[in-house]
Amino acid sequence: MAHCNTIFHSMLKFIPRHQFETLEIHHSTGRKARKFSRWSQFVHLMFMQLTGRASLRDGIQSINSRAKNLYHLGAMPVSRSTFADANNKRPASLYEALFEKVYQRCQVISPKHKFKFKNKLYSLDATVIDLSLGAFPRASFRRTKAAVKIHTLLDHSGYLPAFMAITDGKVHETKVAKSLSLAKGSIIVEDRAYTDYKWFTKLHQKGIFFVTRQKTNAVYQIIERRVVNKKQGLTSDQTIILTGTKGHQCPYPLRRIGYRDPETKKHYVFLANNSKLSAKTIADIYKERWQIEIFFRWIKQNLKIKAFIGNSRNAVMTQIYVALIAYLLLCMFKFLAKLPTGLQAILRVIQLNLFRRCSWEELFKPPPLISKNTIVNRQLSIKFG
């Protein structure tokens, strides 16, 4: 019988240990842990994410009951106090760097986006995670609550988070957007919250295309009109120049495209700086932006990022970055095994079989069909046996 590692071990193999140790050296605090290593901490955090443990106590008790399996994973059992101290004090920057490395490995095997053009397509947005104001007073968001904001750049090739920044809830989206570094020819789509004409100018000068919704108070002058196919829902395709108070901040001509959704009958107006793509393609690109909303909803419903096992900012950032690494590992699992099922179904199967020794194919292989005669024979053998 062929030897098989556990499913958990197979998933952790996506992260080379030598790469993890190199990152550990660059993000160390100066003194190496004697007993509870950074790898052990990561294994514990990943276990809690994949199994959806309810609390710190629940997670530690559950994984410590698997001491033999931990040994084969290169980890060891730990007390709650030691684990909590590690999350509070050990820099979360290690897991931020690890998240970037895992994304680079994952994008190599991810499927391409659904459009015909070869440009990279990204969606940019942010979501708010509520926190306890008593536990996180420095992350105050409103008078009665605290929050952190997760800024995400979603790669539509595989719907992978390509960039992640965690800030206080009050930090505006455009402040993080300006720190992004994208390849020339990339297309980035965002909603009206990211409207910043200076930033649009910088994107245009770098050869990066953007698609966004026009603000209702925008002032502009139409310099060219094009014929549109109204059967596709298009209402206009124009070239404009911004002439408002801040219009000089973006002196380049922009495309203004009107589109009426045939299902909701809602009218949208988009701004873009790409003159080669068709008006319908630009409208479809913005519609595809909804995938980042689906991504936010998925991680909130299926990963542990709403209830935290630590009260420090470092512990919160550590938990969120490990959650995103778990998401990427699930995606790699799906891509390599070529599974047609959704990530939620895959996660549910893995939760029940995390320490099972079998291959990916065996785990998701449909059960053999049993004929009625076989069932009757088994019942008779039980009854008269």
ZISULVEN-V813050 format. One record per pair of residues at least 6 apart in sequence whose C-alpha atoms are under 7 Angstrom apart, sorted by sequence separation. I is the first residue (numbers start at 0). J is the second residue. D is the distance in Angstrom with one decimal. If there is no record, write none. Layout:
i | j | d
I | J | D
I | J | D
This chain:
i | j | d
52 | 58 | 5.3
69 | 75 | 5.6
139 | 145 | 4.0
140 | 146 | 5.5
153 | 159 | 5.6
154 | 160 | 6.0
202 | 208 | 6.8
227 | 233 | 6.2
259 | 265 | 5.6
260 | 266 | 6.4
299 | 305 | 6.7
309 | 315 | 6.4
132 | 139 | 6.5
138 | 145 | 5.2
139 | 146 | 6.3
153 | 160 | 4.5
154 | 161 | 5.7
227 | 234 | 6.8
259 | 266 | 4.3
138 | 146 | 5.7
152 | 160 | 5.8
153 | 161 | 5.6
227 | 235 | 6.2
258 | 266 | 5.8
259 | 267 | 6.1
307 | 315 | 6.5
66 | 75 | 6.8
136 | 145 | 6.8
138 | 147 | 6.6
151 | 160 | 6.4
152 | 161 | 5.5
227 | 236 | 6.5
258 | 267 | 5.2
66 | 76 | 6.3
135 | 145 | 6.4
152 | 162 | 5.0
257 | 267 | 5.8
258 | 268 | 6.4
47 | 58 | 5.8
132 | 143 | 6.9
151 | 162 | 5.6
152 | 163 | 6.7
225 | 236 | 5.4
240 | 251 | 6.9
257 | 268 | 4.5
132 | 144 | 4.9
151 | 163 | 4.8
224 | 236 | 6.2
225 | 237 | 6.1
240 | 252 | 5.1
256 | 268 | 5.6
257 | 269 | 6.5
63 | 76 | 5.2
131 | 144 | 6.3
132 | 145 | 4.7
150 | 163 | 5.7
151 | 164 | 6.7
224 | 237 | 4.5
239 | 252 | 5.6
240 | 253 | 6.4
255 | 268 | 6.8
256 | 269 | 5.1
329 | 342 | 7.0
130 | 144 | 6.7
131 | 145 | 5.8
149 | 163 | 6.8
150 | 164 | 5.1
223 | 237 | 5.6
224 | 238 | 6.5
238 | 252 | 6.4
239 | 253 | 5.4
255 | 269 | 5.7
256 | 270 | 6.6
304 | 318 | 7.0
130 | 145 | 4.9
149 | 164 | 5.9
150 | 165 | 6.3
223 | 238 | 5.0
238 | 253 | 5.6
239 | 254 | 6.2
255 | 270 | 4.9
304 | 319 | 5.8
129 | 145 | 6.0
130 | 146 | 4.9
149 | 165 | 4.8
221 | 237 | 6.7
222 | 238 | 5.7
238 | 254 | 4.6
239 | 255 | 6.6
254 | 270 | 5.6
255 | 271 | 6.8
129 | 146 | 4.4
148 | 165 | 5.7
149 | 166 | 6.7
221 | 238 | 6.0
222 | 239 | 5.5
237 | 254 | 5.6
238 | 255 | 6.1
253 | 270 | 6.5
254 | 271 | 5.2
128 | 146 | 5.4
129 | 147 | 6.7
147 | 165 | 6.7
148 | 166 | 5.3
221 | 239 | 4.4
236 | 254 | 7.0
237 | 255 | 5.0
253 | 271 | 5.8
254 | 272 | 6.0
127 | 146 | 6.4
128 | 147 | 5.4
147 | 166 | 5.6
148 | 167 | 5.8
220 | 239 | 5.4
221 | 240 | 6.6
236 | 255 | 5.8
237 | 256 | 6.3
253 | 272 | 5.1
303 | 322 | 6.7
59 | 79 | 6.4
127 | 147 | 5.9
128 | 148 | 6.2
147 | 167 | 4.5
148 | 168 | 4.8
173 | 193 | 5.4
191 | 211 | 6.4
219 | 239 | 6.3
220 | 240 | 5.3
236 | 256 | 4.6
302 | 322 | 6.2
127 | 148 | 4.5
146 | 167 | 6.4
147 | 168 | 4.5
172 | 193 | 6.4
177 | 198 | 6.7
186 | 207 | 6.2
187 | 208 | 6.3
188 | 209 | 5.6
189 | 210 | 6.6
190 | 211 | 5.4
191 | 212 | 5.5
219 | 240 | 5.5
220 | 241 | 6.4
235 | 256 | 5.4
236 | 257 | 6.6
126 | 148 | 5.6
127 | 149 | 6.3
146 | 168 | 5.0
183 | 205 | 6.4
184 | 206 | 5.7
185 | 207 | 5.3
186 | 208 | 4.6
187 | 209 | 4.8
188 | 210 | 4.7
189 | 211 | 5.2
190 | 212 | 5.8
191 | 213 | 6.8
219 | 241 | 4.2
220 | 242 | 6.6
235 | 257 | 4.7
256 | 278 | 6.5
56 | 79 | 6.8
125 | 148 | 6.5
126 | 149 | 5.4
183 | 206 | 5.1
184 | 207 | 5.1
185 | 208 | 6.1
186 | 209 | 5.5
187 | 210 | 6.4
188 | 211 | 5.8
191 | 214 | 6.5
218 | 241 | 6.1
219 | 242 | 4.9
234 | 257 | 4.9
336 | 359 | 6.6
125 | 149 | 5.4
126 | 150 | 6.7
183 | 207 | 5.4
184 | 208 | 6.6
218 | 242 | 5.6
219 | 243 | 6.6
233 | 257 | 5.8
234 | 258 | 5.4
258 | 282 | 6.9
125 | 150 | 4.2
218 | 243 | 4.7
233 | 258 | 4.4
234 | 259 | 7.0
124 | 150 | 6.0
125 | 151 | 5.9
217 | 243 | 6.8
232 | 258 | 5.5
233 | 259 | 6.3
124 | 151 | 5.7
232 | 259 | 5.1
123 | 151 | 5.9
124 | 152 | 6.8
140 | 168 | 5.3
232 | 260 | 6.3
123 | 152 | 4.6
138 | 167 | 5.3
140 | 169 | 5.8
232 | 261 | 6.4
122 | 152 | 5.7
123 | 153 | 6.4
138 | 168 | 6.7
121 | 152 | 6.3
122 | 153 | 5.1
42 | 74 | 6.9
121 | 153 | 5.3
122 | 154 | 6.8
121 | 154 | 4.8
120 | 154 | 6.2
121 | 155 | 5.8
39 | 74 | 4.4
120 | 155 | 5.7
38 | 74 | 6.8
39 | 75 | 6.3
127 | 168 | 6.6
236 | 278 | 6.6
112 | 155 | 5.4
112 | 156 | 4.5
111 | 156 | 4.4
112 | 157 | 6.9
110 | 156 | 5.6
111 | 157 | 6.5
109 | 156 | 6.2
110 | 157 | 5.4
125 | 172 | 6.9
109 | 157 | 5.1
200 | 249 | 5.3
199 | 249 | 6.7
197 | 248 | 5.2
196 | 248 | 5.5
197 | 249 | 6.2
196 | 249 | 5.2
213 | 268 | 5.7
212 | 268 | 5.8
213 | 269 | 5.4
212 | 269 | 4.3
213 | 270 | 5.8
211 | 269 | 5.6
212 | 270 | 5.8
102 | 161 | 6.4
210 | 269 | 6.8
211 | 270 | 5.4
210 | 270 | 5.8
211 | 271 | 6.6
210 | 271 | 4.6
209 | 271 | 5.6
209 | 272 | 6.2
8 | 72 | 6.3
26 | 90 | 6.9
123 | 187 | 6.9
208 | 272 | 5.9
120 | 185 | 6.1
121 | 186 | 6.2
122 | 187 | 5.6
123 | 188 | 6.3
124 | 189 | 6.5
208 | 273 | 6.0
26 | 92 | 6.6
118 | 184 | 6.0
119 | 185 | 4.8
120 | 186 | 4.9
121 | 187 | 4.8
122 | 188 | 4.8
123 | 189 | 5.2
26 | 93 | 5.5
118 | 185 | 5.5
119 | 186 | 6.1
120 | 187 | 6.0
121 | 188 | 6.3
122 | 189 | 6.0
118 | 186 | 6.6
23 | 93 | 6.4
22 | 93 | 6.3
210 | 285 | 6.7
188 | 285 | 6.3
188 | 288 | 6.6
153 | 291 | 6.3
122 | 288 | 5.7
122 | 291 | 6.5
135 | 310 | 6.8
134 | 310 | 5.8
128 | 305 | 6.5
87 | 309 | 6.7
91 | 313 | 5.8
98 | 320 | 6.7
105 | 327 | 6.9
86 | 309 | 6.9
90 | 313 | 6.7
94 | 317 | 6.5
101 | 324 | 7.0
87 | 311 | 5.8
91 | 316 | 6.1
95 | 320 | 6.0
102 | 327 | 6.7
109 | 334 | 6.4
83 | 309 | 6.6
87 | 313 | 5.6
91 | 317 | 4.8
94 | 320 | 5.9
98 | 324 | 5.5
101 | 327 | 6.9
105 | 331 | 5.9
108 | 334 | 6.7
86 | 313 | 7.0
87 | 314 | 4.9
94 | 321 | 6.5
86 | 314 | 4.8
86 | 317 | 6.9
51 | 302 | 6.8
51 | 303 | 6.4
55 | 308 | 5.4
48 | 302 | 5.9
54 | 308 | 6.4
48 | 303 | 5.7
48 | 322 | 6.2
45 | 321 | 6.6
44 | 321 | 6.9
48 | 325 | 7.0
45 | 325 | 6.6
50 | 350 | 5.0
49 | 350 | 6.1
10 | 328 | 6.5
7 | 353 | 5.2
6 | 353 | 5.2
7 | 354 | 6.0
5 | 353 | 6.8
6 | 354 | 5.9
5 | 354 | 5.0
6 | 355 | 6.1
5 | 355 | 5.1
6 | 356 | 6.5
5 | 356 | 4.2
6 | 357 | 6.9
4 | 356 | 5.2
5 | 357 | 6.4
3 | 356 | 5.3
4 | 357 | 6.6
3 | 357 | 5.3
3 | 358 | 6.4
